Amino acid sequence: MCVGEEFKGRKYVSMLRNEENHPFKEDMISFGRWVFEKRTETGMTLDELAEKTGICKFYLARLEKGE
């Protein structure tokens, strides 16, 4: 099981999405955008990034979206 696997197939709502005043919301959104930009600049797919990091592509996709 890789990081994020526990969420696979479950419907859940991100805490960051629901809390407008969450202290790290903007940082997490910025980090997700950065991950997306670096991944796409290198031509890497979510599957490849998941394999290299041990983080499930489901979780990575949500991270990139700032969720």
Phi and psi in degrees as a GROMACS rama.xvg file:
@    title "Ramachandran Plot"
@    xaxis  label "Phi"
@    yaxis  label "Psi"
@TYPE xy
-103.008  168.903  CYS-2
-57.5563  131.306  VAL-3
94.0648  -11.5806  GLY-4
-61.1012  -31.6307  GLU-5
-63.9804  -17.2202  GLU-6
-94.5504  -12.6048  PHE-7
-60.5409  127.646  LYS-8
81.8233  -3.51674  GLY-9
-103.841  145.741  ARG-10
-95.0042  122.761  LYS-11
-145.311  161.243  TYR-12
-112.343  129.506  VAL-13
-64.8954  138.493  SER-14
-64.0329  -35.3784  MET-15
-66.6783  -34.5789  LEU-16
-68.5405  -34.3257  ARG-17
-86.9482  -18.9211  ASN-18
-109.281  101.627  GLU-19
-60.4782  -32.456  GLU-20
-100.73  19.533  ASN-21
-59.8177  129.842  HIS-22
-62.755  -22.7632  PRO-23
-110.661  7.05018  PHE-24
-56.1805  -50.7943  LYS-25
-65.0001  -36.8366  GLU-26
-64.0244  -42.0829  ASP-27
-68.2596  -39.0418  MET-28
-64.3298  -44.2707  ILE-29
-62.941  -41.227  SER-30
-64.569  -42.6695  PHE-31
-60.9724  -41.8505  GLY-32
-63.3116  -41.1499  ARG-33
-62.0624  -45.4727  TRP-34
-59.0434  -46.0897  VAL-35
-60.2215  -47.3715  PHE-36
-60.8971  -46.101  GLU-37
-66.2961  -40.4689  LYS-38
-64.0811  -45.3751  ARG-39
-73.6679  -32.8978  THR-40
-60.0361  -35.6171  GLU-41
-89.5676  -3.41968  THR-42
75.5036  18.8042  GLY-43
-84.0926  141.198  MET-44
-88.4243  166.002  THR-45
-61.0457  -38.2569  LEU-46
-60.1133  -43.9313  ASP-47
-65.4117  -43.5275  GLU-48
-64.9791  -40.0499  LEU-49
-61.3293  -43.1616  ALA-50
-64.4317  -42.3067  GLU-51
-70.8092  -31.9828  LYS-52
-99.7505  -19.9687  THR-53
79.7684  12.8616  GLY-54
-106.372  130.18  ILE-55
-60.412  144.016  CYS-56
-63.2834  -29.1987  LYS-57
-59.6363  -47.6701  PHE-58
-67.4731  -41.8577  TYR-59
-60.7656  -41.7694  LEU-60
-61.4615  -41.9814  ALA-61
-67.5415  -38.8058  ARG-62
-60.4638  -45.7595  LEU-63
-63.3465  -29.238  GLU-64
-84.649  -5.85482  LYS-65
77.6125  27.8467  GLY-66
